[in-house]
Amino acid sequence: ISFAEKVNQKFKDNGQISSHIKNTGILSKIKRYIGEDGKLDFQDITPEFLNKYEAHLKKTEKNSVNTIHKDFRYIRKLFNDAYREELIEHHHIPFNKYKLKLEKTTREYLSEEELEKIENLYLDDGTRMALHRDMFVFSSYTGGLRVSDILLLKWSAFDGTHLNIKIHKTGSQISIKLPSTALNIMNKYKPVEQNKNCFVFPMLDNDLQMNDPEAVLKAVSSATAYINKNLKSIKEKLEIEKQVSFHVSRHTWATRALKKGISIDKVSKLMGHAQIRETQIYAKIVSEELDKAMDVFN
């Protein structure tokens, strides 16, 4: 536990507050399992221990298979770190004999018609509902930018045709040429007296301390919850059957881009994926749609 907490502290020191919070939650569950006075050595975590702990997480913590998968990936990372630091021998790593389990999940995305419905929905200008709709549509046209990147987007990143930004989650730099729909939305929120240091979409306080990762995470998390609440209202108003959260705009852009013939490597680059295999799930979705389309010949 002490080693795990030391590793987790590095996430906080590096400004990865969200990861630090997630890891803290994982460690809290382990502590509850072994008890307040319990002690846990690396050698105690065997494949048998993992099987029993997995059953506990399902029954007592009510965790899903994929939540358990994320927890165990972090535990596996701790073993790998400890091995690199020569604190344990290779045969002590239980994941040599224990297979992580993962359930297939579906990625919700909107069709062209559903997105068009959201675009054309009449909403009074100046309302939060209209702002949140515009942010969602903007993301659906600009590489599926994550909600954090759109909330933190400043006018200094816009040169009139392109967004030149550093992705909040990965730190990678990307340049996105804005299509007309996105440019129209930018113009809609362009202030009369432009301040390059102001946020494009007026959700966060312009005085937000960007060098304070905890303050930024808190502000982004609160704004995201508000946005998702309004997006749910919009989809109900339009009688869209799918679950709609801001992240759906990311999936929507990816599937639309592939259908329109943009190559997978370019889609991967624009989405800021570290590896192309992260993008391949969208290619599979499009391929499955094409398979269904061919059924008309039966």
C-alpha positions in Angstrom: 0.0 0.0 0.0 2.8 2.4 0.8 4.4 1.7 -2.5 1.1 2.2 -4.3 0.6 5.6 -2.6 4.1 6.7 -3.5 3.4 5.9 -7.1 0.0 7.6 -7.0 1.6 10.8 -5.5 3.7 11.1 -8.7 0.4 11.5 -10.6 -0.6 14.4 -8.4 2.9 16.0 -8.5 2.7 15.9 -12.4 -0.6 17.6 -12.4 -2.6 14.5 -13.4 -5.2 15.2 -10.8 -8.0 13.1 -12.4 -5.7 10.0 -12.6 -4.7 10.6 -9.0 -8.3 10.7 -7.8 -9.1 7.5 -9.7 -6.1 5.7 -8.3 -7.0 6.9 -4.8 -10.4 5.3 -5.2 -8.8 2.0 -6.4 -6.6 2.0 -3.3 -9.5 2.8 -1.0 -11.3 -0.3 -2.2 -8.2 -2.5 -1.5 -7.9 -1.0 2.0 -11.5 -1.8 2.7 -11.0 -5.3 1.6 -7.9 -6.1 3.7 -9.3 -4.1 6.7 -8.0 -1.0 8.5 -5.2 -2.9 10.2 -4.5 -5.2 7.3 -1.1 -5.6 5.7 -0.6 -6.4 2.1 2.8 -7.4 0.6 3.4 -7.9 -3.1 3.9 -11.7 -2.4 0.3 -11.8 -0.9 -1.2 -10.8 -4.3 -1.4 -14.1 -6.1 -3.7 -15.2 -8.9 -5.9 -16.8 -6.2 -6.0 -13.5 -4.3 -7.0 -11.7 -7.5 -9.8 -14.2 -8.2 -11.2 -13.7 -4.7 -10.8 -9.9 -4.8 -12.6 -9.9 -8.2 -15.5 -11.7 -6.7 -15.6 -9.2 -3.8 -15.6 -6.2 -6.2 -18.5 -7.7 -8.1 -20.6 -8.7 -5.0 -19.8 -6.1 -2.4 -18.6 -3.1 -4.4 -21.1 -3.8 -7.2 -18.4 -3.1 -9.8 -18.8 -3.9 -13.5 -16.4 -6.2 -15.3 -14.8 -3.1 -17.0 -14.5 -1.2 -13.8 -12.6 -4.2 -12.3 -10.5 -4.3 -15.4 -9.4 -0.7 -14.8 -8.6 -1.4 -11.2 -6.5 -4.5 -12.0 -4.7 -2.6 -14.7 -3.5 -0.1 -12.1 -2.5 -3.0 -9.8 -0.6 -4.5 -12.7 1.2 -1.2 -13.2 2.3 -1.2 -9.6 3.8 -4.7 -10.0 5.6 -3.6 -13.2 6.9 -0.5 -11.5 8.1 -2.5 -8.5 9.8 -5.0 -10.8 11.6 -2.2 -12.6 12.8 -0.8 -9.3 14.0 -4.4 -8.4 11.7 -4.6 -5.3 10.3 -7.9 -6.5 11.2 -10.8 -8.7 9.5 -11.5 -12.0 7.8 -14.7 -10.7 6.1 -12.6 -8.1 4.0 -10.8 -10.8 0.5 -12.6 -10.6 -0.6 -11.2 -13.9 1.8 -13.7 -15.6 -0.9 -16.3 -14.8 -4.0 -14.1 -14.4 -5.9 -12.9 -17.4 -7.7 -9.5 -17.2 -11.3 -9.6 -18.3 -13.0 -7.0 -20.5 -16.6 -6.7 -21.7 -17.4 -5.3 -25.2 -19.1 -1.9 -24.9 -21.0 0.0 -27.6 -20.1 3.5 -28.5 -23.1 5.7 -28.9 -22.9 8.1 -31.9 -25.4 10.3 -33.8 -26.5 9.9 -37.4 -26.3 12.8 -39.8 -30.0 13.3 -39.3 -29.9 13.3 -35.5 -27.0 15.7 -35.5 -28.9 18.0 -37.9 -31.9 17.9 -35.6 -29.8 19.2 -32.7 -28.2 21.8 -35.0 -31.5 23.1 -36.2 -33.4 23.1 -32.8 -34.6 26.6 -32.0 -33.2 27.8 -28.7 -33.1 31.4 -27.5 -29.7 32.9 -28.0 -27.8 33.7 -24.8 -29.2 30.8 -22.8 -27.1 28.1 -21.3 -29.1 25.5 -23.3 -28.1 27.2 -26.6 -24.5 27.5 -25.5 -24.2 23.8 -24.6 -25.9 22.8 -27.8 -23.4 25.0 -29.8 -20.4 23.5 -27.9 -21.7 19.9 -28.7 -22.2 20.7 -32.4 -18.8 22.5 -32.5 -17.1 19.3 -31.2 -19.0 17.2 -33.8 -17.3 19.3 -36.6 -13.8 19.8 -35.1 -12.2 16.5 -34.6 -14.4 15.4 -31.7 -12.6 17.7 -29.3 -13.1 16.6 -25.7 -15.3 18.8 -23.4 -12.2 19.8 -21.4 -10.5 21.1 -24.5 -13.6 23.1 -25.6 -14.2 24.5 -22.1 -10.5 25.6 -21.9 -10.4 26.9 -25.5 -9.1 30.5 -25.6 -9.2 33.0 -28.5 -5.4 32.9 -28.6 -5.7 29.4 -30.1 -7.7 30.7 -33.1 -5.9 32.3 -36.1 -9.0 32.9 -38.2 -9.1 29.6 -39.9 -7.4 27.0 -37.6 -7.4 26.0 -34.0 -3.9 25.4 -32.7 -4.2 23.8 -29.4 -2.5 21.5 -26.8 -4.8 18.6 -25.9 -5.6 18.8 -22.2 -5.6 15.0 -21.6 -2.5 13.9 -23.6 -0.5 17.1 -24.0 -0.2 16.6 -27.7 -0.3 19.6 -30.1 -2.8 19.6 -33.0 -3.9 22.1 -35.6 -7.5 21.8 -36.9 -8.9 23.7 -39.9 -12.4 24.7 -39.0 -15.2 23.9 -41.4 -17.9 26.5 -42.0 -20.3 25.3 -39.3 -17.6 25.5 -36.7 -16.5 29.0 -38.0 -20.1 30.2 -37.7 -20.2 29.1 -34.1 -16.9 30.8 -33.4 -18.2 34.1 -34.9 -21.4 33.8 -32.9 -19.4 34.0 -29.6 -16.8 36.5 -30.9 -16.8 39.5 -28.5 -16.8 43.0 -29.8 -13.6 43.8 -27.8 -11.6 40.7 -28.2 -9.3 39.5 -25.4 -7.1 36.7 -26.5 -6.9 35.4 -23.0 -10.7 34.9 -22.7 -12.4 31.6 -23.1 -14.2 31.2 -26.4 -17.3 29.6 -24.8 -18.3 31.6 -21.7 -18.6 28.8 -19.2 -15.5 29.1 -17.0 -14.3 32.1 -15.1 -11.7 34.0 -17.1 -9.7 34.4 -13.9 -9.4 30.6 -13.5 -5.9 29.7 -12.2 -4.7 27.6 -15.1 -1.5 26.6 -13.1 -3.7 25.0 -10.4 -4.7 21.5 -11.8 -7.1 20.8 -8.9 -9.0 24.1 -9.5 -9.1 23.4 -13.3 -10.4 19.9 -12.8 -13.1 21.1 -10.4 -14.3 23.8 -12.7 -14.3 21.5 -15.8 -16.1 18.7 -13.9 -18.8 21.0 -12.7 -19.3 22.6 -16.1 -19.4 19.1 -17.8 -22.2 17.9 -15.5 -24.2 21.0 -16.3 -23.7 20.6 -20.0 -24.6 16.9 -19.9 -27.8 17.7 -18.0 -28.9 20.1 -20.7 -27.9 17.8 -23.5 -30.2 15.2 -22.0 -33.0 17.7 -22.1 -32.3 18.5 -25.7 -32.3 14.8 -26.8 -35.6 14.3 -24.9 -37.1 17.3 -26.6 -36.1 15.9 -30.0 -37.2 12.4 -29.1 -33.7 11.0 -29.8 -33.7 7.5 -28.4 -29.9 7.3 -27.9 -28.1 8.3 -24.7 -26.5 11.7 -25.4 -23.6 13.1 -23.4 -20.9 15.5 -24.6 -18.6 12.6 -25.3 -21.0 11.3 -27.9 -19.9 14.3 -30.1 -16.4 12.7 -30.2 -17.8 9.4 -31.4 -20.1 11.2 -33.8 -17.2 13.1 -35.4 -15.1 10.0 -35.8 -17.8 7.9 -37.5 -18.8 10.8 -39.7 -15.2 11.4 -40.7 -14.5 7.8 -41.7 -17.8 7.6 -43.7 -16.8 10.8 -45.6 -13.5 9.1 -46.6 -11.0 10.7 -44.3 -8.2 8.1 -43.8 -7.9 6.4 -40.4 -4.4 7.8 -39.7 -5.7 11.4 -40.2 -8.8 10.7 -38.0 -6.4 9.3 -35.3 -4.2 12.4 -35.6 -7.1 14.9 -35.3 -8.5 13.0 -32.4 -5.2 13.2 -30.6 -5.0 9.4 -30.1 -1.6 8.1 -29.0 -2.0 4.9 -31.0 -4.0 4.1 -34.1 -5.6 1.1 -32.5 -7.6 3.5 -30.4 -9.2 4.8 -33.6 -9.8 1.4 -35.1 -13.0 0.8 -33.0 -14.6 3.6 -35.1 -13.5 1.9 -38.3 -15.1 -1.3 -37.1 -18.4 0.5 -36.4 -18.4 2.0 -39.9 -17.6 -1.4 -41.4 -20.5 -3.0 -39.5 -22.8 -0.4 -40.9 -21.7 -1.2 -44.4 -22.3 -4.9 -43.7 -25.9 -4.0 -42.7 -26.4 -1.9 -45.7 -25.5 -4.9 -48.0 -28.4 -6.8 -46.4 -30.7 -5.0 -48.8 -29.6 -7.4 -51.5 -31.0 -10.4 -49.6 
